[in-house]
């Protein structure tokens, strides 16, 4: 089963399954391992985006908003004129 190639040194057959179809307990174990790998990969991506979101939220609360408030306060003080 595969693609037959001709020419060169002679007929070749190309058919290399990464994981051959196995059944029984080994097949179940391989399926569970594959599912676990997908789950861990998804979890890593999820944690990555959660960390990025937390970074921007904390940056907004502790850096951007205080700076914006201070700039607003400075403009308000400048508009009020000298006392």
ZIMO-V654899 format. One record per residue. N is the residue number from 1. PSI is psi in whole degrees, -180 to 180 (999 if undefined). NEAR is the number of other ideal C-beta (glycine too) atoms within 8 Angstrom. Layout:
n->[N,N]
psi->[PSI,PSI]
near->[NEAR,NEAR]
//
This chain:
n->[1,2,3,4,5,6,7,8,9,10,11,12,13,14,15,16,17,18,19,20,21,22,23,24,25,26,27,28,29,30,31,32,33,34,35,36,37,38,39,40,41,42,43,44,45,46,47,48,49,50,51,52,53,54,55,56,57,58,59,60,61,62,63,64,65,66,67,68,69,70,71,72,73,74,75,76,77,78,79,80,81,82,83]
psi->[121,-169,128,124,138,160,171,-126,-2,-178,134,151,131,111,99,95,142,-51,113,157,112,155,-176,-150,-37,-42,-41,-42,-41,-40,-42,-40,-42,-43,-40,-40,-43,-40,-43,-41,-44,-42,-40,-43,-42,-46,-37,-49,-32,-41,-41,-45,-42,-39,-49,-34,-47,-38,-42,-45,-42,-6,-58,-47,-45,-38,-43,-41,-40,-41,-41,-43,-39,-44,-39,-42,-38,-36,-28,-22,174,149,999]
near->[2,6,6,7,9,4,3,5,3,4,6,8,8,7,7,4,6,3,6,4,6,8,5,6,5,8,10,8,8,10,8,8,8,8,8,8,8,8,8,8,8,8,8,8,8,8,8,8,8,8,8,8,8,8,8,8,8,8,9,9,7,7,8,7,9,8,8,8,8,8,8,8,8,8,8,8,7,7,6,6,5,2,3]
//
